[in-house]
Amino acid sequence: YKKFPEYQQRKSMTLEEFKFIYFWEYGHRMMGRVIGVAYAMPAAYFIHKGLIPRAMYPRIGLLFLMGGGQGLIGWWMVKSGLEKNKEEIASNKEIRVSPYRLATHLSMAFATYCLTLWTALDVLNPHQMAQKVASGLSQESLKFARKILFFGAVNASLVAVTVLSGAYVAGNDAGRAYNTFPTMNGEWIPSGLLEMKPMWRNFFENTTTVQFQHRVLALSTLASVTAMYVSTRMSQALWVSTPIYTRAVMHAVAVMSATQVGLGISTLLLYVPVPLAALHQAGSLTLLTLLTGLVHSLRFASPVALPLRRRIAAVFSTSLMKSTPGMK
């Protein structure tokens, strides 16, 4: 382990300290492999038995490829922390993995999780059930549901972008700078935001810019979720017409978004204790899970789903006319 760049720079890591790091790294890799086996073996069995609809084969295959690709991306990320030249080791800049590769690894993990979650929700709440819900609502209620659907999709996208920016905060160790809130060491807009050239590098490598944009995105997400919740609660009659599970998820999204911002601020002010930082990351996944569930629960209001509902109704009406004597 003394041949690794991190030890070469520090010259102080003991074998016991290395064992602690090795434990987490080894455990993470083994967990990834267990997930792969836990996914592939049951999938192959259920496909062999004909228990999975053929329409789901492409998505099952895509998820398998995404899982395998995630393992490759993980090694590609780790490798970036082991390929350091003597000049980099001798510099004062701390040895760490590439923030670009870290962000790619995290993004793939969240994307794979969200697609898996969406697939599970498709099984639990199939299109037929969504169409049944839609058929029992008035046009005004459907319009209201489309409003929530739009808000939910926007907020899910905001959370995804904020999570991505958080990967650059972690990759640049930006959480250990500017440990004050709401200002950044007394400045509302910190100096040095665009000091790197070319300018685009600041948004991915500049500690000041990376933390500032993460703060802005997090607070913007909270404001947007709050606006969604308040605006949808203003019409009590339409709110009650929304499916009960949609209303339950909406409440949870509102609470979790505020909780997540509180976790982020606490992590910053306490100088990034690892357990709290991990809880903050878990909070982002929880919030994204809830928003994904919210959007999925409102599929019946999607403009894509409505024409399908009309076609089903037309087919049903035609069949009824054919089967009933005297109807034309």
C-alpha positions as CSV (number, residue, x, y, z in Angstrom):
1,Y,0.0,0.0,0.0
2,K,3.0,2.3,0.4
3,K,3.3,2.3,-3.4
4,F,0.0,4.1,-3.8
5,P,0.1,7.8,-4.6
6,E,-1.9,8.8,-1.5
7,Y,0.7,7.2,0.8
8,Q,3.6,8.7,-1.3
9,Q,2.2,12.1,-0.6
10,R,1.3,11.7,3.1
11,K,4.0,9.3,4.2
12,S,2.0,8.8,7.4
13,M,-0.7,6.2,6.8
14,T,-0.4,3.2,9.0
15,L,-1.3,-0.4,8.0
16,E,-4.3,-0.3,10.3
17,E,-5.5,2.9,8.6
18,F,-5.1,1.3,5.2
19,K,-7.1,-1.7,6.3
20,F,-10.0,0.5,7.2
21,I,-10.0,2.0,3.7
22,Y,-9.6,-1.4,2.2
23,F,-12.5,-2.8,4.1
24,W,-14.9,-0.2,2.6
25,E,-13.5,-0.5,-0.9
26,Y,-13.6,-4.3,-0.9
27,G,-17.0,-4.3,0.6
28,H,-18.3,-1.9,-2.0
29,R,-17.0,-4.1,-4.8
30,M,-18.4,-7.2,-3.3
31,M,-21.8,-5.6,-2.8
32,G,-21.8,-4.6,-6.5
33,R,-21.1,-8.2,-7.6
34,V,-23.8,-9.6,-5.2
35,I,-26.3,-7.1,-6.7
36,G,-25.4,-8.3,-10.2
37,V,-25.9,-12.0,-9.3
38,A,-29.1,-11.2,-7.4
39,Y,-30.5,-9.5,-10.5
40,A,-29.2,-11.8,-13.3
41,M,-30.1,-15.2,-11.8
42,P,-33.8,-14.6,-11.0
43,A,-34.2,-12.7,-14.2
44,A,-32.9,-15.6,-16.2
45,Y,-35.1,-18.1,-14.3
46,F,-38.3,-16.0,-14.7
47,I,-37.6,-15.5,-18.4
48,H,-37.0,-19.2,-18.9
49,K,-40.3,-20.0,-17.2
50,G,-42.1,-17.4,-19.3
51,L,-43.2,-15.4,-16.3
52,I,-41.9,-12.1,-17.7
53,P,-43.8,-10.4,-20.6
54,R,-41.7,-10.1,-23.7
55,A,-42.4,-6.4,-23.8
56,M,-40.2,-6.1,-20.7
57,Y,-37.2,-7.9,-22.2
58,P,-35.5,-4.7,-23.6
59,R,-35.7,-2.9,-20.3
60,I,-34.4,-5.9,-18.3
61,G,-31.5,-6.2,-20.8
62,L,-30.8,-2.5,-20.5
63,L,-30.7,-2.7,-16.7
64,F,-28.3,-5.6,-16.9
65,L,-26.0,-3.6,-19.2
66,M,-26.2,-0.5,-16.9
67,G,-25.3,-2.6,-13.9
68,G,-22.3,-4.1,-15.7
69,G,-21.3,-0.7,-17.1
70,Q,-21.4,0.7,-13.5
71,G,-18.8,-1.7,-12.5
72,L,-16.5,-0.7,-15.3
73,I,-17.1,3.0,-14.5
74,G,-16.2,2.3,-10.9
75,W,-12.9,0.9,-11.8
76,W,-12.2,3.7,-14.3
77,M,-12.9,6.2,-11.4
78,V,-10.7,4.4,-8.9
79,K,-7.9,4.1,-11.5
80,S,-7.8,7.9,-11.8
81,G,-6.6,8.1,-8.1
82,L,-3.8,5.7,-8.7
83,E,-2.3,7.2,-11.9
84,K,-0.4,10.2,-10.4
85,N,3.0,11.4,-11.6
86,K,5.8,12.6,-9.3
87,E,5.0,16.2,-9.8
88,E,1.4,15.7,-8.6
89,I,2.5,13.7,-5.6
90,A,5.0,16.4,-4.7
91,S,2.4,19.2,-5.0
92,N,0.3,20.3,-2.1
93,K,-2.9,19.3,-3.9
94,E,-4.5,16.4,-2.2
95,I,-4.5,13.1,-4.1
96,R,-8.1,12.1,-5.0
97,V,-10.1,10.5,-7.8
98,S,-11.2,12.6,-10.8
99,P,-14.3,14.5,-9.9
100,Y,-15.5,14.0,-13.5
101,R,-15.3,10.2,-13.1
102,L,-16.8,10.3,-9.7
103,A,-19.8,12.3,-11.1
104,T,-20.2,9.8,-13.9
105,H,-20.1,6.9,-11.4
106,L,-22.7,8.5,-9.2
107,S,-24.9,9.5,-12.1
108,M,-25.0,5.9,-13.5
109,A,-25.8,4.6,-10.0
110,F,-28.8,6.9,-9.7
111,A,-29.9,6.4,-13.2
112,T,-29.9,2.6,-12.8
113,Y,-31.7,2.9,-9.5
114,C,-34.4,5.2,-11.0
115,L,-35.0,2.9,-14.0
116,T,-35.3,-0.1,-11.6
117,L,-37.7,1.8,-9.4
118,W,-39.8,2.9,-12.5
119,T,-39.9,-0.8,-13.7
120,A,-41.1,-1.9,-10.3
121,L,-43.8,0.7,-10.2
122,D,-44.9,-0.3,-13.7
123,V,-45.5,-3.8,-12.3
124,L,-47.3,-2.6,-9.2
125,N,-49.3,0.1,-11.0
126,P,-49.7,-1.1,-14.6
127,H,-51.2,1.0,-17.4
128,Q,-54.6,-0.6,-17.1
129,M,-54.9,0.7,-13.5
130,A,-53.8,4.2,-14.5
131,Q,-56.4,4.2,-17.3
132,K,-59.0,3.1,-14.9
133,V,-58.2,6.0,-12.6
134,A,-58.3,8.5,-15.5
135,S,-61.7,7.3,-16.6
136,G,-63.2,8.2,-13.3
137,L,-61.9,11.8,-13.2
138,S,-63.5,15.0,-14.7
139,Q,-61.6,17.0,-17.3
140,E,-60.9,19.7,-14.6
141,S,-59.4,17.1,-12.3
142,L,-57.3,15.7,-15.2
143,K,-56.0,19.2,-15.9
144,F,-55.2,19.6,-12.2
145,A,-53.3,16.3,-12.2
146,R,-51.3,17.4,-15.3
147,K,-50.3,20.5,-13.4
148,I,-48.9,18.3,-10.6
149,L,-47.3,16.0,-13.1
150,F,-45.5,18.9,-14.8
151,F,-44.3,20.3,-11.4
152,G,-43.2,16.8,-10.3
153,A,-41.1,16.2,-13.5
154,V,-39.5,19.6,-13.2
155,N,-38.6,19.0,-9.5
156,A,-37.3,15.5,-10.2
157,S,-35.0,17.0,-12.8
158,L,-33.9,19.7,-10.4
159,V,-33.0,17.1,-7.8
160,A,-31.1,15.0,-10.4
161,V,-29.0,18.1,-11.4
162,T,-28.4,19.0,-7.7
163,V,-27.2,15.4,-7.0
164,L,-24.8,15.7,-9.9
165,S,-23.5,19.0,-8.6
166,G,-23.1,17.3,-5.2
167,A,-20.8,14.8,-6.8
168,Y,-18.5,17.6,-7.9
169,V,-18.6,19.0,-4.3
170,A,-17.4,15.6,-3.0
171,G,-14.9,15.2,-5.8
172,N,-13.3,18.5,-5.1
173,D,-13.6,18.2,-1.3
174,A,-15.5,21.5,-1.6
175,G,-17.6,20.8,1.5
176,R,-14.6,21.6,3.7
177,A,-14.4,25.2,2.4
178,Y,-16.8,28.0,3.3
179,N,-18.3,26.3,6.4
180,T,-20.7,29.1,7.0
181,F,-24.4,29.6,6.1
182,P,-26.2,31.5,4.6
183,T,-23.2,33.5,3.5
184,M,-19.9,32.0,2.2
185,N,-17.4,33.4,4.7
186,G,-19.3,36.6,4.9
187,E,-20.0,37.0,1.2
188,W,-23.4,36.4,-0.5
189,I,-21.7,36.0,-3.8
190,P,-18.1,34.8,-3.1
191,S,-15.1,36.2,-5.0
192,G,-13.1,34.0,-7.4
193,L,-16.1,32.3,-9.0
194,L,-14.7,32.5,-12.5
195,E,-11.0,32.7,-11.9
196,M,-10.1,29.5,-13.9
197,K,-9.5,29.5,-17.6
198,P,-11.3,28.3,-19.7
199,M,-14.4,29.5,-17.8
200,W,-16.3,26.2,-18.0
201,R,-13.7,24.5,-15.7
202,N,-14.9,26.6,-12.8
203,F,-18.2,24.8,-12.7
204,F,-16.5,21.4,-12.2
205,E,-13.1,22.1,-10.6
206,N,-13.3,25.5,-8.8
207,T,-14.0,24.8,-5.1
208,T,-15.8,28.1,-4.7
209,T,-18.0,27.8,-7.7
210,V,-18.8,24.1,-7.1
211,Q,-20.1,24.8,-3.6
212,F,-21.9,28.0,-4.6
213,Q,-23.8,26.3,-7.5
214,H,-24.7,23.4,-5.2
215,R,-26.2,25.8,-2.7
216,V,-28.1,27.7,-5.4
217,L,-29.5,24.4,-6.9
218,A,-30.5,23.0,-3.5
219,L,-32.3,26.2,-2.4
220,S,-34.0,26.5,-5.9
221,T,-35.2,22.9,-5.5
222,L,-36.6,23.6,-2.1
223,A,-38.4,26.7,-3.4
224,S,-39.8,24.8,-6.4
225,V,-41.1,21.9,-4.3
226,T,-42.7,24.4,-1.9
227,A,-44.3,26.2,-4.8
228,M,-45.6,22.9,-6.1
229,Y,-47.1,21.9,-2.7
230,V,-48.7,25.3,-1.9
231,S,-50.2,25.8,-5.4
232,T,-51.7,22.3,-5.4
233,R,-53.2,22.7,-2.0
234,M,-54.9,26.0,-2.8
235,S,-57.8,24.2,-4.5
236,Q,-59.2,21.8,-1.9
237,A,-61.9,20.3,-4.1
238,L,-59.4,19.3,-6.9
239,W,-56.8,18.2,-4.3
240,V,-59.3,15.7,-2.8
241,S,-60.0,14.4,-6.4
242,T,-56.4,13.4,-6.7
243,P,-55.6,9.7,-5.9
244,I,-54.9,9.2,-2.2
245,Y,-51.4,7.7,-2.8
246,T,-50.5,10.7,-4.9
247,R,-51.4,13.0,-2.0
248,A,-49.4,10.9,0.4
249,V,-46.3,11.1,-1.7
250,M,-46.8,14.9,-2.2
251,H,-46.8,15.3,1.6
252,A,-43.6,13.2,1.9
253,V,-41.9,15.2,-0.9
254,A,-42.5,18.4,0.9
255,V,-41.2,17.1,4.2
256,M,-38.2,15.4,2.7
257,S,-37.1,18.4,0.6
258,A,-36.9,20.6,3.7
259,T,-35.2,17.8,5.7
260,Q,-32.6,17.3,2.9
261,V,-31.7,21.0,2.9
262,G,-31.4,20.9,6.7
263,L,-29.0,17.9,6.4
264,G,-26.9,19.7,3.8
265,I,-26.6,22.8,5.9
266,S,-25.7,20.7,9.0
267,T,-23.1,18.8,7.1
268,L,-21.5,22.0,6.0
269,L,-21.5,23.7,9.4
270,L,-20.1,20.6,11.1
271,Y,-17.2,20.4,8.7
272,V,-18.5,17.3,6.8
273,P,-18.6,14.4,9.4
274,V,-18.7,11.2,7.3
275,P,-21.9,9.7,8.9
276,L,-23.8,13.0,8.3
277,A,-22.5,13.3,4.8
278,A,-23.6,9.8,4.1
279,L,-27.0,10.6,5.5
280,H,-27.2,13.7,3.3
281,Q,-26.5,11.5,0.2
282,A,-29.1,9.0,1.3
283,G,-31.5,11.9,1.7
284,S,-31.0,12.9,-1.9
285,L,-31.8,9.4,-3.1
286,T,-34.9,9.3,-0.9
287,L,-36.1,12.6,-2.3
288,L,-35.5,11.4,-5.9
289,T,-37.4,8.2,-5.1
290,L,-40.4,10.1,-3.8
291,L,-40.5,12.4,-6.8
292,T,-40.1,9.5,-9.2
293,G,-43.1,7.8,-7.4
294,L,-45.1,11.0,-7.6
295,V,-44.5,11.3,-11.4
296,H,-45.3,7.7,-11.9
297,S,-48.6,7.9,-9.9
298,L,-49.8,10.6,-12.3
299,R,-49.1,8.8,-15.6
300,F,-52.9,8.7,-16.2
301,A,-52.8,12.5,-16.7
302,S,-49.9,12.5,-19.2
303,P,-50.8,13.9,-22.7
304,V,-49.4,10.7,-24.1
305,A,-51.7,8.6,-22.0
306,L,-54.9,10.5,-22.8
307,P,-55.1,9.6,-26.6
308,L,-54.5,6.0,-25.5
309,R,-57.4,6.2,-23.1
310,R,-59.7,7.6,-25.9
311,R,-58.6,4.7,-28.2
312,I,-59.5,2.2,-25.5
313,A,-62.9,3.8,-24.9
314,A,-63.6,3.8,-28.7
315,V,-62.7,0.1,-29.0
316,F,-64.9,-0.7,-26.0
317,S,-67.8,1.3,-27.4
318,T,-67.5,-0.4,-30.8
319,S,-67.4,-3.8,-29.1
320,L,-70.5,-2.9,-27.1
321,M,-72.4,-1.8,-30.1
322,K,-71.6,-5.1,-32.0
323,S,-72.6,-7.3,-29.1
324,T,-75.9,-5.4,-28.3
325,P,-78.8,-6.1,-30.7
326,G,-80.5,-3.0,-32.1
327,M,-77.6,-0.6,-31.4
328,K,-76.0,1.3,-34.3
